[in-house]
Amino acid sequence: MFAVFESGGKQHRVCEGDVVQLERLPADPGDEVVFDRVSLIASGDDVQVGTPYLDGGAVTGEVVEQGRARKIRVIKFKRRKNYMRTKGHRQHFTTVRITGISAA
């Protein structure tokens, strides 16, 4: 059984027991989170597709950790103009362990 849900403007395909990194969620480690924007739930040959989301479909998970990703360098450069700017960015993320998938 797997589901496709939306979080942080992105879609994620998950099964029970999967650990996924999502955009930062306002939750502490150990908290339970519920994702109700479920687009698809499939169990064998039984596939339920929402338009755009399933009514009553939910994916539940447990927050494992809050963290920040590796630093990336953002460089703006114009040749022969004596212009170069560098900036760093570290994206916040939340790691979630999927505990359950329920359909309507």
C-alpha positions, -999 to +999 in steps of 0.1 A: +000+000+000+013+034-009+000+070-010+009+103-028+005+134-007+014+171-009+035+190+016+055+221+012+044+225-025+059+191-034+043+157-038+058+126-020+051+089-026+053+070+006+046+036+022+041+028+059+075+028+077+092+052+052+113+080+065+111+112+043+126+147+045+100+174+040+100+212+041+100+225+076+069+218+096+059+235+129+062+204+151+087+191+177+104+157+175+080+130+188+049+149+177+024+133+153+015+151+121-014+144+097-013+152+060-048+155+046-039+166+011-037+131-003-039+127-041-037+090-045-039+058-024-031+024-040-034-010-024-027-037-050-052-033-078-074-010-058-064+026-067-082+057-054-075+090-072-087+123-059-098+153-079-075+170-068-075+154-033-093+124-017-121+132+007-112+116+041-078+104+029-050+109+054-013+101+059+000+101+095+035+104+106+058+110+135+084+138+135+119+123+139+140+154+138+142+190+127+174+200+109+192+220+083+207+208+050+242+213+037+252+248+029+250+258-008+269+287-023+250+313-044+273+333-066+264+363-088+292+372-111+297+396-141+329+392-160+351+422-166+329+444-144+347+438-111+314+424-097+311+393-076+287+385-047+286+353-027+260+342-003+253+309+015+220+292+022+210+263+044+175+249+039+154+239+070+138+204+068+118+180+090+123+143+089+091+123+093+085+086+097+052+075+081+031+055+106-002+051+088-022+055+055-060+057+057-086+060+030-121+074+032 
